[in-house]
Amino acid sequence: MQNLSNSNLSQPQRHFIDELAMLLLSWGMTITAARLYGYLQLQIGPVSLDEMAADLEVSKSNVCAAAKLLEAHGNARRLGERGSKRVLYVAGDDPGLPLRRQTDLLGMMSALIAARKDDVAEGAARARLTRLAAFHRDLKDAMEGAILPYKPKSGS
């Protein structure tokens, strides 16, 4: 049977991208952004919007929106091409960046709850808030410990 696809992806690569995308949907990522995330992980070098659109078999406008979303969250980086308006993308350098932003939020939640629990609750509710503040702090600390080894070194 003839392959009528414009994609350069192998069947195992397509399967991997789609499986990873299904997992990422639960984090609120759009299907195209989730598929593009998986696709960029497989690329050796920078790829253009046209290449991404052809390989993922989606419109260039959809892949452009997905690339911008991934870029905003640190999952992709945009590269300019000298002497050209052509935009290229690569996978982000720091796989922990999106989670690092979440650790900041966990820290703020822990601090807010710990600071305000005595003013807003008593008895069992205060105890629950104390435990919740500790949970958010411990989760933040654990996530930071897991993410830190993957942070790119400055200048790389």
Secondary structure, 3 states (H helix, E strand, C coil): CCCCCCCCCCHHHHHHHHHHHHHHHCCCCCHHHHHHHHHHHHCCCCEEHHHHHHHHCCCHHHHHHHHHHHHHCCCEEEEECCCCCCEEEEECCCCCHHHHHHHHHHHHHHHHHHHHHHHHCCHHHHHHHHHHHHHHHHHHHHHHHHHHHHCCCCCC
